[in-house]
C-alpha cells in the first residue's frame, strides 16, 4: 500500500509543478485535464500526509520514552505515543478506502429511466412518486434535471419517463437506485381497504460524452409524428415528436416532450448515446441485455431492491437489510441516509475482496 502511496505522492507533486508552467497555463485543455487528475489525487495525498505526520509523532514519542525517568514527562510522552498510535490505525483504514478502485463513471451525470411495472394505474402513480422523489433529491443537491420523455396517464401517473440529472458526482450517488422498486399501499379506488402491491423499474445510465460514441447517420431510422398526451389527446398539431431507431442494435428512443422537432431529436440522441455507451462498456449486445435485466428485472412483484410500505410508513432496502420509518421524508427526496448506507456496504465488500486477494 505504501509503495503505491509514495508513487501517487510523486505524481501529485509532478502535476502540481506542471500546472505552474507557462505551456500548461496557455493550453486550456491540458490545464483542465491536469486539474482533474490533481483534484482526484488531492484527498489521498492529504490523508497520506496526515498519516506521515502521525507516524513521525509516534516515532518521536517512542524515541523519547527510552531512558526517560521523569514521571510527569513520561506521562506527556505516553499521551503523544498513544494518540499517534490511534491516529495511525484510523488513518490506515481511511487510506484503504481511498485507494479502493473507483467506478470510472462516478463523476458523470446520468439519464434515469422509470417505467411502471406490475399493478396497472397504481404502478403508474408510484412511478410518478419515484420521479418526484429523484427530482426533489436532485434539487437538494443543486443538480439540474431535464425531462427527455414523459408518457403520462389520465390520472396523473407515469407509464414511462426519461430524464437527465446533471451535476458533480451524480452517478456515484444515484447508481444504487437501479432495480425494481415495490410499493405496498391501499389504492384510492380500493373500496375494501385492501393493500395492493405494485412495482416500477428504475434504470440509471451514465451520460455519454460526445467523443465516446460514434453514430453513423445511415444507421439511424428517424420517424416524426404528432405528440400525444394522456388519453391520446394531441399536445399539438405539428409533427414534433421524434422516434429514433438504431438499426444495428434495434434500440428505439422516443422523445415528444418539446414542441420543437429539433429539440426532441437532440434529446432522443442524448438518450441513445447513453444507451450505446452502456452497450460499449458491456462489450457485447448479449452482455448488455443481461446487464439491463439485472438492473430492472422483469417488473414482477417478487423482484425488488426496495419496498415502500405506506400502512407502516416504512422503507426497506433489501440489499443491505436497512429499514427506515421515514417514508414521507424519503419520498420527498431525503435519500442520503439510504445512499450512504449502500455506499458503505459497497466499500466494505470491496475491502473484503482486497483482503482475500
N, C-alpha and C positions, 0 to 999 in steps of 0.2 A: 504493500500500500504506500509506503513512504518513498519508494523509488518513483512511483507514479506521481506522488505529490510534489517531489522535487523537480520532476520533469515539467509539471504544469506550472510551477513557480517560475522556472526558467523561461517558459513560453510566455507567461504573463508579463514578465519584465521585458522580454524582447518586443512584444506587441506594444507595450507602453512606450518604449523608445521609438518604435516606428511611427507611432501616432503623432509624434512631435516633429517628424521630418517633413521638410517642405514638399517633397514629391508626393507624400501621402496626403497632406492637407490640401494640396491642389487637385487631388483626384477624388471627387465626392463618392464614387462607387467603391473605391478601395478603402477610403476612410470609413464608410458605412459598414463594410464587411468586417474590417478590423475592430471597430467599436462593438459590433455584435458579438464577436468572439471574446473581446476583452470583458464585456459585461457578463457573459456566461461563465467566465473563469473567476470573476471577482468574488462571488460568495465562497468558493472553495479556497481561494488564496487567502482571503481574510480569516477564514476559520483555521487554516493551516498556520498562519502567523500567530493566531491565538494559542494554538497547540504548542508551537515552538516557545512562546513566552512562558507558558505553564511548565513546560519541560525544563527551561532554564531556571525558573524559580524553584522547581523541585530539586534540581542538581545542586543549586547554591545552598539550599537548606540542608541537603544530605551531607554536603561537604562541611558546613558549619557545625553539624552535630558531632563530628569527630573530635574527640578530645576536649569538648566543652564541658566545664563543670559548674558554671554559674546557673543556678536553678531557674531564675527569672528569665534569663536569656534563652535557656533551653526551651522553656515554655513558649516563648515567642517563635523560636525556630520550628518547634513541633507544629505550631499552628500554621505556619507557612508551608511546612512539609505536607501536612495532611490536606490542606486546602488545595495545594498544587496537585497532589495525587488524585484527588476527586475531580479536579478540572481536566486532567489528562484522560481519565476514564470517560468522563462525559463527552469531551470534545472528540475523542476517538470514535465514539458511536455516531456522533453528528457528522464526522468526516466520512464514515462508511456510507451513510445515507446520501451525502452529497456526491459521492463517487459512483453511486449506482447508475447503470446505463439509463440515459434519458430517452423518452419517446421522441423521435425526431419531429413529430407533429405537434408537440405540446404548445409551441408558441403560435400556432396557426389560429386563424379564425375558422369558423365551422359553418356547415349547412346542416340544418336539422330537418328531418322528415318525420311527421307524425301521421299515423293512419289509424282510423277507428277499426277495431278488431271485432271480436265476438260480442254481441249484445245489442245490435241494431242502433236505434236512436240514442239509447243510453250510453253506448260506446262512443258515439259521435259527440255527445255532450261532455263526456270525460276527456276525449281528445282535445276539445276546446279548453277545458280546465288545465290540461298539461301545457298547451300552447301559452296560455295566460301565465302559468307558473314560470315558464322559462323566460318569457318576456319581462316579467317583474324581476326575476333574478338578474337578467342582463342589465336592466335599468339600475339596479342597486350597485352594479359593478361599473356603471357608466360605459357599457358596451353598446354598440349600435345594432339595432335589429331592423332587417328589411324583409318584408313579405315578398316571396318569389312566386308562390302559387297557393291559392286557397279555394277549397271546394267545400262550401258550407251547406247545411241542411236548413229546412224551413223553420225549425225550432231553435236555431242558433248553435247547433252542433257543428262539428268539423269532420267531414269524411276523410279528407287528407289536407295536409298543409306542408309547405316547404318554405323555410325562411333562413336567412343568413344571420349570423351573430358575429360581429367584427369587433376586435379589441386585442389586448395583450393576453397571452396565455389562455385563450378561451378554450381550446381543445383540452388542455391539461385539466380543466375543471369539468367540462361537460361530457367528456368521453365516457364517464361512468354511467351516463343516462341511457345508453343504448340498450335496447331489450324490450321485453313485454312488461307493461305496467298494468296492474289489475286494480279495479275499484269494486268495493262492496258497499252498496247503499240501497235505500228504498227509492225507486223512481217516483217522480211526481204523479205519473199516470197509474201507479200501482195502488188500487183501492184496498187490497187486503193487508197492506203493510209488510209485504214480503221483501226480503233483501235480495237484490239481483247482483250477480257478478258479471262484470263486463271488462273488456280489455282494450288497450290501444298500444300500438307498436311505435317505438322511437328508434330512429337511426341517426347517428351523429357522424358526419363526414368532414375531415379536414378540407378546408377550401384550397383548391388548386391555384398555384401561381401560373402566370401566363406562359412562362418558358417550359413548364413541366409537362404539358400535354399538347401534342401537335395533332390537330384535326384537319384532315383534308376535306375541302368543300364537297368533293364528289362522293364522300362517304356519308353525307347528310341528306335526309329527305325532310323537307320543311313544308308543313301544311299550315295554312292560316284559316281561321274560322271565327265566327261571332262568339264573343264571350257570353256565357250563360251563368246565371246565378241559381239560387235555391229554387226548386220547382220548375226549372227550365226557363225562367223568365230572362229575357235578354238584358244584359247590363248596358249594352249599347248596340247600335245598328250597323257598326262597321266591323270588318273582319280584322280585329286587332289581336285576337288570341293566336298563340303560336304553339305548334306541336313539332318537336324535332326528333327524328328517329336516326340513331347512329347505326347505319346499315351493318358494319362489320360485327357489332356486338348485339344488336337488337334492342339496345337501351332506348327508351322513349321518355322524353321530358316535355311537359306541357306547362305553359305559363299564360295566364289570362287576367292577371290582377291589374295590369296597367291598361290605360286606354290607347297608349301608343304601341303600334305593332313592333317598332324598333326596340322599345324598352323591354317588351315581353320577350323578344328574340334574344336580347343581351342577357336577360335574367335566366332564360332557359339554357343558354350556352354556359352560363356560370355553373348551373347545377350539373349539366352534362360533363363539364371538365372535372368537377369534383368526383363524380361517379367514376369517370375513366381513370382518375388518379388512384382511386381505391383499387380498381382492377389492375392497374400497372403495378401497384405495390404488392398485390397478391400474386403477380406474375402470370397466372393462368385464369381464364374465364371460369373454370370449374372451381378453382380455389376461391375466387371472388364470390361466386354464388354461394359457396359453403359459408364464407365469412358473413355474407348478408343474412343467411339463415341463422347463423349463430348470434347475430345482432338482434334480429327482430322476430325469429321463430316463425310460427305459423299464425300467431294471434289467438291460439287456442287458450281457453281459460286456465288449463292446468299448467301452462308455461308462464313463468313470471320472474322478474327480478325484484319487484317491489309491489306491495299491496297498500292501498289507501282505503281504510275501513272507516266509513262515516259513523255508524252507530256507536263505535267505541272511541272515535276521534283519534285514531292512531295511524301511523305509517310504519310499515315493517319492510326493511331491506333484507331479502332472504339470502343474499350472497355472504353477508357477514353477521347475520343474526341480530341486527340492530332494530329495536322498536322504540319509537318516539311518540308520545301522546301530544303531538303538536300539529295535528292535521291542518287546521286553518292557517297557521303560520307558514307551514311548508308550501301549501297551495298558493300562498301569497308571495312566494319567491324566496323564502328563508331556507335555502338548500345547503348552506355552508356546513352545518353540523353533519349532515349525511355525507356530503362530498369529502369532507376532511377525514371522516372515519374510513371511507372507501380508499382514499389515498394512503392512509396509514397502513391499512391492511395490505395494500399492494406493495408498499415498501417492505413490510415485514416478510412477505412472501419472497420478494427479490433477495432480501438479506439471507433468508433461509437457503435459497438456491446457491448464493455465493458461498455460504459456509459449506454446503455439500460439495460444491465444486472444488 
